[in-house]
Amino acid sequence: VPAARGRGLGAELLKFAVAEASLARGAVLNVSVDVRNTPAMKLYLGHGFREYDRREVWLATWPRA
């Protein structure tokens, strides 16, 4: 959400996830992000993540009853 950006919350959550994966002896941590979400892409790239694959995703929504 644009109003919540710039506070460092995403970076802190990402550092926590990386630390937890490391404690669990995880060798790889994957994230999925919409490439149109530039702030998220910058966050992940800035913390050492790299893009390795792109997939097209189709979503369907239905009106609530």
C-alpha positions as CSV (number, residue, x, y, z in Angstrom):
1,V,0.0,0.0,0.0
2,P,1.6,3.3,-1.0
3,A,0.7,5.0,2.3
4,A,2.7,2.4,4.2
5,R,5.9,2.6,2.1
6,G,9.1,4.2,3.1
7,R,9.0,3.0,6.8
8,G,11.3,0.1,6.4
9,L,8.7,-2.5,7.3
10,G,9.2,-4.6,4.2
11,A,13.0,-4.6,4.8
12,E,12.5,-5.7,8.4
13,L,10.1,-8.5,7.4
14,L,12.5,-9.6,4.7
15,K,15.5,-9.7,7.1
16,F,13.4,-11.7,9.5
17,A,12.4,-14.2,6.8
18,V,16.0,-14.6,5.7
19,A,17.2,-15.1,9.3
20,E,14.5,-17.7,10.0
21,A,15.3,-19.5,6.8
22,S,19.0,-19.5,7.8
23,L,18.2,-20.8,11.3
24,A,16.2,-23.6,9.6
25,R,19.3,-24.3,7.5
26,G,17.4,-23.4,4.4
27,A,19.6,-23.1,1.3
28,V,17.1,-21.2,-0.8
29,L,14.4,-18.7,-0.1
30,N,12.0,-18.0,-3.0
31,V,9.6,-15.1,-3.2
32,S,7.0,-14.4,-5.9
33,V,6.2,-10.8,-6.9
34,D,4.3,-9.1,-9.6
35,V,7.0,-7.5,-11.8
36,R,4.8,-4.4,-12.0
37,N,5.3,-3.9,-8.3
38,T,8.4,-1.8,-8.7
39,P,8.9,-1.1,-4.9
40,A,8.8,-4.8,-4.1
41,M,11.2,-5.6,-6.9
42,K,13.6,-3.0,-5.7
43,L,13.3,-4.3,-2.1
44,Y,14.2,-7.9,-3.1
45,L,16.9,-7.0,-5.5
46,G,18.4,-4.6,-2.9
47,H,18.6,-7.5,-0.5
48,G,20.5,-9.9,-2.8
49,F,17.6,-11.7,-4.4
50,R,17.8,-12.2,-8.2
51,E,15.1,-12.9,-10.8
52,Y,15.4,-16.4,-12.1
53,D,12.0,-17.1,-13.8
54,R,8.9,-15.3,-15.1
55,R,5.5,-16.9,-15.4
56,E,2.2,-15.6,-16.6
57,V,-0.5,-15.9,-14.0
58,W,-4.2,-15.8,-14.8
59,L,-6.6,-14.7,-12.0
60,A,-10.4,-14.9,-11.9
61,T,-12.6,-13.0,-9.6
62,W,-16.3,-13.3,-9.0
63,P,-18.7,-10.8,-7.5
64,R,-19.7,-11.4,-3.9
65,A,-23.2,-12.7,-3.4
